[in-house]
Amino acid sequence: MHPHIHCVGWWFGDPHIVTLDGHKYTFNGKGDYVVLDTSDNSFTLHGRMEEAMNVDGSPASGGTVFTALAAQQSDSDTVQFELHEKLYPKINGVLDTFNDLNEKTFANVTIQRVGNDSFSAAFSSGIYIEVRAVTESGLAPYISDVILSMPASYRGQTRGLMGNYNGKPVDDLAPRHGGDPLPLNSTLSTLHWNFGVTCRSS
C-alpha cells in the first residue's frame, strides 16, 4: 500500500461498524467509548452511545445510537460533533452553528459543512472524519453515518472499536487493553462483553 492511500472505516444506523480493515459487526453499547486511538496517543476519537429515543422522549426499541463524537490530534484543537436539534460542531467546547461560513480552519484541523446535518473534520495528519445526522419519522435525531479515513502511515498503530488497522481483519476484535483477538464470528454477547466493553473510555 502506498503511503498516500487512505483506508476507510465507517458505521451506520444501529450501529453497524466497519473496521478500517473491512470487518463488519454490530455493537450496542451505552456510554462513552474509544472509537479509535493511536498507540503513540497522537490521535483519539471518542463516541457517546445512548439508547435510541422517540421524539416524545420515550425509549425506542432497537438498540443504541451514537449521539456525540469528539476527536483530537495531539497538536490540534478539539473537535466535537453534537446534536442540538441539529448536528453542530464544537471547537474546544464552544458551539459553532456555521451560520456565516461553510468552512473554517482552526489549529491543525479544518471543519467543513458538507451537507444538510453533515460536517467533516480534516486534520493536518491526513486523518479525515465525516459525520452525518438523521431524523427518522418518530425518532429523536441521532448520528447515522460516520466515515473515518486514515493515512497508511498509521498501519499497526490503532485500537478501539475501529480495530487494529493493519490490512488483516482477523485481529480487529482485540480487547483494547491486551489479550487475544476474538474470532470474527463471535456471538453478539461475546463481542459485546469481551471486546466492545473493553473500549469504554474512562
TORSE-865359 format. One record per residue (C-alpha): chain; residue in three letters; residue number from 1; z negated, x, y. Coordinates in pm, whole numbers, plus 50000, padded with zeros to 5 digits. Layout:
<pts>
+-------+-----+-----+-------+-------+-------+
: chain : res :   n :     Z :     X :     Y :
+-------+-----+-----+-------+-------+-------+
:     A : ALA : NUM :     Z :     X :     Y :
...
+-------+-----+-----+-------+-------+-------+
</pts>
This chain:
<pts>
+-------+-----+-----+-------+-------+-------+
: chain : res :   n :     Z :     X :     Y :
+-------+-----+-----+-------+-------+-------+
:     A : MET :   1 : 50000 : 50000 : 50000 :
:     A : HIS :   2 : 50091 : 50137 : 50341 :
:     A : PRO :   3 : 49803 : 50173 : 50591 :
:     A : HIS :   4 : 49958 : 49929 : 50838 :
:     A : ILE :   5 : 49980 : 49644 : 50586 :
:     A : HIS :   6 : 49705 : 49386 : 50608 :
:     A : CYS :   7 : 49550 : 49192 : 50324 :
:     A : VAL :   8 : 49468 : 48831 : 50395 :
:     A : GLY :   9 : 49190 : 48613 : 50261 :
:     A : TRP :  10 : 49114 : 48260 : 50367 :
:     A : TRP :  11 : 48917 : 47949 : 50297 :
:     A : PHE :  12 : 48974 : 47583 : 50350 :
:     A : GLY :  13 : 48804 : 47249 : 50305 :
:     A : ASP :  14 : 48504 : 47210 : 50082 :
:     A : PRO :  15 : 48501 : 47526 : 50099 :
:     A : HIS :  16 : 48758 : 47685 : 49870 :
:     A : ILE :  17 : 48752 : 48060 : 49925 :
:     A : VAL :  18 : 49034 : 48304 : 49852 :
:     A : THR :  19 : 48914 : 48664 : 49848 :
:     A : LEU :  20 : 49102 : 48950 : 50008 :
:     A : ASP :  21 : 49230 : 49037 : 49660 :
:     A : GLY :  22 : 49353 : 48683 : 49598 :
:     A : HIS :  23 : 49086 : 48528 : 49372 :
:     A : LYS :  24 : 49017 : 48161 : 49449 :
:     A : TYR :  25 : 48679 : 47998 : 49391 :
:     A : THR :  26 : 48458 : 47720 : 49525 :
:     A : PHE :  27 : 48110 : 47775 : 49670 :
:     A : ASN :  28 : 47891 : 47504 : 49820 :
:     A : GLY :  29 : 47607 : 47697 : 49977 :
:     A : LYS :  30 : 47376 : 47587 : 50256 :
:     A : GLY :  31 : 47255 : 47822 : 50527 :
:     A : ASP :  32 : 47385 : 48145 : 50677 :
:     A : TYR :  33 : 47599 : 48374 : 50463 :
:     A : VAL :  34 : 47764 : 48714 : 50486 :
:     A : VAL :  35 : 48130 : 48623 : 50460 :
:     A : LEU :  36 : 48224 : 48990 : 50481 :
:     A : ASP :  37 : 48071 : 49314 : 50594 :
:     A : THR :  38 : 48172 : 49675 : 50554 :
:     A : SER :  39 : 47977 : 49946 : 50376 :
:     A : ASP :  40 : 47961 : 50153 : 50695 :
:     A : ASN :  41 : 47837 : 49849 : 50895 :
:     A : SER :  42 : 48133 : 49877 : 51132 :
:     A : PHE :  43 : 48221 : 49507 : 51097 :
:     A : THR :  44 : 48039 : 49189 : 51000 :
:     A : LEU :  45 : 48148 : 48827 : 50964 :
:     A : HIS :  46 : 47880 : 48566 : 50903 :
:     A : GLY :  47 : 47924 : 48194 : 50846 :
:     A : ARG :  48 : 47695 : 47891 : 50858 :
:     A : MET :  49 : 47736 : 47635 : 50582 :
:     A : GLU :  50 : 47591 : 47286 : 50618 :
:     A : GLU :  51 : 47616 : 46957 : 50439 :
:     A : ALA :  52 : 47927 : 46762 : 50537 :
:     A : MET :  53 : 47828 : 46477 : 50768 :
:     A : ASN :  54 : 47974 : 46143 : 50866 :
:     A : VAL :  55 : 48026 : 46072 : 51236 :
:     A : ASP :  56 : 47725 : 45837 : 51227 :
:     A : GLY :  57 : 47501 : 46127 : 51126 :
:     A : SER :  58 : 47462 : 46030 : 50761 :
:     A : PRO :  59 : 47541 : 46282 : 50485 :
:     A : ALA :  60 : 47893 : 46264 : 50345 :
:     A : SER :  61 : 47943 : 46304 : 49974 :
:     A : GLY :  62 : 48140 : 46607 : 49867 :
:     A : GLY :  63 : 47950 : 46928 : 49927 :
:     A : THR :  64 : 47917 : 47159 : 50224 :
:     A : VAL :  65 : 48140 : 47284 : 50503 :
:     A : PHE :  66 : 48144 : 47575 : 50746 :
:     A : THR :  67 : 48021 : 47478 : 51092 :
:     A : ALA :  68 : 47996 : 47817 : 51268 :
:     A : LEU :  69 : 48114 : 48177 : 51239 :
:     A : ALA :  70 : 48003 : 48499 : 51406 :
:     A : ALA :  71 : 48192 : 48830 : 51399 :
:     A : GLN :  72 : 48129 : 49171 : 51549 :
:     A : GLN :  73 : 48283 : 49513 : 51527 :
:     A : SER :  74 : 48029 : 49790 : 51586 :
:     A : ASP :  75 : 48172 : 49862 : 51933 :
:     A : SER :  76 : 48282 : 49510 : 52030 :
:     A : ASP :  77 : 48135 : 49206 : 52196 :
:     A : THR :  78 : 48001 : 48944 : 51955 :
:     A : VAL :  79 : 48234 : 48651 : 51894 :
:     A : GLN :  80 : 48109 : 48316 : 51765 :
:     A : PHE :  81 : 48310 : 48005 : 51686 :
:     A : GLU :  82 : 48104 : 47688 : 51701 :
:     A : LEU :  83 : 48159 : 47315 : 51707 :
:     A : HIS :  84 : 48059 : 47137 : 52026 :
:     A : GLU :  85 : 48250 : 46814 : 51960 :
:     A : LYS :  86 : 48548 : 47053 : 51956 :
:     A : LEU :  87 : 48577 : 47414 : 51844 :
:     A : TYR :  88 : 48492 : 47669 : 52113 :
:     A : PRO :  89 : 48421 : 48042 : 52116 :
:     A : LYS :  90 : 48104 : 48203 : 52240 :
:     A : ILE :  91 : 48113 : 48560 : 52368 :
:     A : ASN :  92 : 47775 : 48734 : 52346 :
:     A : GLY :  93 : 47617 : 48389 : 52322 :
:     A : VAL :  94 : 47794 : 48239 : 52624 :
:     A : LEU :  95 : 48015 : 47935 : 52558 :
:     A : ASP :  96 : 48372 : 47964 : 52689 :
:     A : THR :  97 : 48585 : 47648 : 52690 :
:     A : PHE :  98 : 48903 : 47844 : 52771 :
:     A : ASN :  99 : 48999 : 47576 : 53024 :
:     A : ASP : 100 : 49175 : 47823 : 53253 :
:     A : LEU : 101 : 49344 : 48070 : 53017 :
:     A : ASN : 102 : 49477 : 48079 : 52661 :
:     A : GLU : 103 : 49392 : 48446 : 52609 :
:     A : LYS : 104 : 49103 : 48663 : 52724 :
:     A : THR : 105 : 49017 : 49024 : 52648 :
:     A : PHE : 106 : 48659 : 49141 : 52604 :
:     A : ALA : 107 : 48509 : 49466 : 52474 :
:     A : ASN : 108 : 48737 : 49568 : 52185 :
:     A : VAL : 109 : 48831 : 49210 : 52098 :
:     A : THR : 110 : 49088 : 48963 : 52232 :
:     A : ILE : 111 : 49033 : 48589 : 52192 :
:     A : GLN : 112 : 49330 : 48355 : 52198 :
:     A : ARG : 113 : 49370 : 47981 : 52180 :
:     A : VAL : 114 : 49638 : 47942 : 51914 :
:     A : GLY : 115 : 49648 : 47563 : 51891 :
:     A : ASN : 116 : 49451 : 47244 : 51925 :
:     A : ASP : 117 : 49100 : 47323 : 51797 :
:     A : SER : 118 : 49219 : 47665 : 51682 :
:     A : PHE : 119 : 49131 : 48015 : 51806 :
:     A : SER : 120 : 49188 : 48371 : 51696 :
:     A : ALA : 121 : 48996 : 48695 : 51746 :
:     A : ALA : 122 : 49186 : 49025 : 51725 :
:     A : PHE : 123 : 48961 : 49331 : 51708 :
:     A : SER : 124 : 49067 : 49681 : 51810 :
:     A : SER : 125 : 49014 : 49798 : 51449 :
:     A : GLY : 126 : 49303 : 49576 : 51339 :
:     A : ILE : 127 : 49085 : 49303 : 51189 :
:     A : TYR : 128 : 49214 : 48956 : 51276 :
:     A : ILE : 129 : 49041 : 48620 : 51234 :
:     A : GLU : 130 : 49192 : 48279 : 51292 :
:     A : VAL : 131 : 48973 : 47968 : 51286 :
:     A : ARG : 132 : 49073 : 47602 : 51290 :
:     A : ALA : 133 : 48854 : 47293 : 51303 :
:     A : VAL : 134 : 48948 : 46942 : 51196 :
:     A : THR : 135 : 48810 : 46594 : 51234 :
:     A : GLU : 136 : 48888 : 46371 : 50940 :
:     A : SER : 137 : 48852 : 45995 : 50958 :
:     A : GLY : 138 : 48484 : 45909 : 50948 :
:     A : LEU : 139 : 48364 : 46270 : 50918 :
:     A : ALA : 140 : 48198 : 46491 : 51176 :
:     A : PRO : 141 : 48414 : 46790 : 51281 :
:     A : TYR : 142 : 48399 : 47100 : 51061 :
:     A : ILE : 143 : 48573 : 47436 : 51033 :
:     A : SER : 144 : 48857 : 47357 : 50795 :
:     A : ASP : 145 : 49058 : 47679 : 50779 :
:     A : VAL : 146 : 48979 : 48045 : 50833 :
:     A : ILE : 147 : 49221 : 48334 : 50790 :
:     A : LEU : 148 : 49086 : 48689 : 50774 :
:     A : SER : 149 : 49328 : 48981 : 50784 :
:     A : MET : 150 : 49205 : 49335 : 50711 :
:     A : PRO : 151 : 49387 : 49669 : 50753 :
:     A : ALA : 152 : 49441 : 49860 : 50429 :
:     A : SER : 153 : 49211 : 50133 : 50564 :
:     A : TYR : 154 : 48918 : 49906 : 50469 :
:     A : ARG : 155 : 49002 : 49906 : 50099 :
:     A : GLY : 156 : 48695 : 49970 : 49886 :
:     A : GLN : 157 : 48458 : 49912 : 50179 :
:     A : THR : 158 : 48387 : 49537 : 50184 :
:     A : ARG : 159 : 48136 : 49299 : 50026 :
:     A : GLY : 160 : 48029 : 48940 : 50073 :
:     A : LEU : 161 : 48193 : 48606 : 49997 :
:     A : MET : 162 : 48541 : 48753 : 50062 :
:     A : GLY : 163 : 48491 : 49004 : 49783 :
:     A : ASN : 164 : 48541 : 49373 : 49722 :
:     A : TYR : 165 : 48879 : 49443 : 49886 :
:     A : ASN : 166 : 49046 : 49699 : 49660 :
:     A : GLY : 167 : 49350 : 49528 : 49510 :
:     A : LYS : 168 : 49159 : 49431 : 49193 :
:     A : PRO : 169 : 49032 : 49070 : 49185 :
:     A : VAL : 170 : 48829 : 49142 : 48870 :
:     A : ASP : 171 : 48536 : 49284 : 49072 :
:     A : ASP : 172 : 48544 : 49040 : 49365 :
:     A : LEU : 173 : 48239 : 48842 : 49248 :
:     A : ALA : 174 : 47997 : 49135 : 49263 :
:     A : PRO : 175 : 47645 : 49046 : 49382 :
:     A : ARG : 176 : 47610 : 49176 : 49735 :
:     A : HIS : 177 : 47304 : 49394 : 49665 :
:     A : GLY : 178 : 47434 : 49553 : 49346 :
:     A : GLY : 179 : 47491 : 49462 : 48984 :
:     A : ASP : 180 : 47788 : 49395 : 48763 :
:     A : PRO : 181 : 48062 : 49162 : 48891 :
:     A : LEU : 182 : 48065 : 48812 : 48745 :
:     A : PRO : 183 : 48359 : 48713 : 48524 :
:     A : LEU : 184 : 48625 : 48537 : 48729 :
:     A : ASN : 185 : 48595 : 48230 : 48503 :
:     A : SER : 186 : 48221 : 48188 : 48565 :
:     A : THR : 187 : 48087 : 47835 : 48591 :
:     A : LEU : 188 : 48019 : 47690 : 48937 :
:     A : SER : 189 : 47645 : 47712 : 48873 :
:     A : THR : 190 : 47656 : 48077 : 48764 :
:     A : LEU : 191 : 47882 : 48167 : 49054 :
:     A : HIS : 192 : 47652 : 47986 : 49297 :
:     A : TRP : 193 : 47324 : 48148 : 49192 :
:     A : ASN : 194 : 47437 : 48491 : 49073 :
:     A : PHE : 195 : 47697 : 48564 : 49339 :
:     A : GLY : 196 : 47706 : 48323 : 49634 :
:     A : VAL : 197 : 47333 : 48311 : 49695 :
:     A : THR : 198 : 47319 : 48694 : 49697 :
:     A : CYS : 199 : 47534 : 48679 : 50011 :
:     A : ARG : 200 : 47272 : 48488 : 50209 :
:     A : SER : 201 : 47214 : 48664 : 50540 :
:     A : SER : 202 : 46858 : 48750 : 50631 :
+-------+-----+-----+-------+-------+-------+
</pts>
